[in-house]
């Protein structure tokens, strides 16, 4: 169970109330981001979404790997695009040159990652969950998931945004090093 203070800490509480029967402070508005991750679905707070859009992958980059991020153009910026499936060692989704993604706001002031993008496999949906339905996650996936819950019989998960951003920034830095110092 998650109290309201913890829900606000992970970004699920602010501006997320509803007028239904459940007390306002207990209902959280989230966005479900469709991926091809098995056994769970990804949810994030509305406040983290900058834009849902399509981007074009650089020439010849129609795959994303576990350790690499593709840099894509978005609003005159280069933004790292990652596949959560690949990061979790799951089968890579089949993609073409044009892909749908969720561009997210970076939240960690200690790293140079103002935006990043997550590969999507469908259209995001807004939903509501009860704060008390969330519970701390203790899986062995390297700490990527912060909390989980059941929503209409489906297991949903909130990523630990700081862990996710750190991993993506490491991928971005590795890509930049390789571009500046290619191996012969």
N, C-alpha and C positions, 0 to 999 in steps of 0.2 A: 504494500500500500504506500502511496505517496501523499504527503501532506501538501497543502496549497503552497507553502513556502518553497518546497522542493520543485513543484511544478513551475513556479515562476523562475526558479534558478535555471532550469533547463530550457526556459523560453516558451513553455506551454501555457502560462497563465495570463499574461497581459493581453487585454483586448479579446478574450476568448469566451466571454459569457454568452448564455442563451436564455431565452425567456420560458423555457420548458419547466416542468414540475420540479426537477432537481434544483437545489439551490444554485444560484448563479456562479458562485465561486468554485463549484465542483465540476462544472462542464468546461471542457477544453476544446477549442477549435484547432484542428490540425489539418495538414495536407498529406494524403497518402500518395507516395511516389511509386508508381508501378515499375518494378524491376523484375528480373528473372531469378532472383534469389529464392532458393527452395526453402520451404518450411516457415517462412515469415514474410511479412510485408513491411516496408519502410514507411515511417511517418516522421514528419518534422513540423515544427511550429510555423505558422504563416509568416512570422516576422523574419525568418531566414531566407525566404524565397525572393530573389530579385526579379526573376522572370522565368517563365516556361517558354522555350523557344526551340527552333531547329537551327543547327549549325552544320557547316560543311567541314568534314575532316580534311586535313592536309593531304595532298596527292599521295597515293600509295599507302595511306594509313587507315585501313578498314578493319583493324583489330586493335584491341586494347589489352595490355598484359597486366599481370599481378603487380609488377614493379614499375610500370610506366604510365605516364599520363600523356595524352595527346594535347598539344597546345592548339586551341581553336580561336578564331577571331569572333569576338562578340562586342558590339558597340565600340569599335575602334580600339579594343584591348585584346591582348593575348591572355586567354583564360585556360587553366588546366582542366581537361575533361577526363574523368575516371569512370571505370566500370566497377561498381561494388561487387558484382559477381566475380570479377577477376581478382579483386582484392581479397575475397574470401575463398579463393581456390575452387570456385564452382565453375561449371562449363561457361565458356564465354558466349555471350549472345552474338547471333549473326547480325551484322550491321552493314550498311552501305556507306556511301560518301556523305549523305545527308542523314543526320540523326537528331532525335528529340532529346532534349536535356533540361534539367532544372539548374538554372544558374543561381547559386547561393551566395549570400553575403558572408565574407570571412568575419570571424568574431574575435580572433586572437591578435591583439595589438603587437605581440612580440614577433610575429612572422609577417613577411611581405606577401600576404595572400588576401587581397581585397575581395576577390571573387573566385569561385571555382564552380565547376559544372559536374553534375552526376548524370550518367547515361540513363535514359528511361526507356521502357518497353511499351508504353501506352500513355494514356491521358491521365494526369493527376486528378484526384477527387478530394473535395473538402469533406471533412467528417467531424463529428464531435465524439469525445470520449469522456468518461468520468475520471477525475483525477485519482480517485481511490482504486480504479481498476489497474493502474500502473504499478509495477513492482520492480525493484532493483534486479538487474541481470547479472548473473555470475557465471556465464559460459566461458569456455576456453578459446574464444576466437580472437584473443589478443586485446580484449577490452573494447572492441568496436561498438558494442551495444551497451547503452546506459540503462535503459528500462524496457520492459516488455509488458504486454497486456493481451487480452483476448477481445476482439471486436467482431461481433456477428460470427463467432466460431473460427475466426482466423487469428493466428498469432501475429501481432504487430510489434515492431521494435523502434525505439528512439535511439539514434546513434549518439555516442559520446562525441559531441561536435569537436571538442579540442583534440581528441585522438584522431578523428577523421581528418581534420585540417592539418595536423602534424604529418600524417602519412602522405597526404596530397602534396604538401609543401616539399617533403623529402623527394617525392617523385619529380616535381617541377625542377628542383635544384639539380637532380641527377640528369634530367633531360637537358638543362641548360649547359651543364658541364660537358656532356657528350657532344652537344652542338658546337661548343667552343673549342673542344679538343677531341675531334673524332679519331678513332683508332684506325690505323692504316690497313 
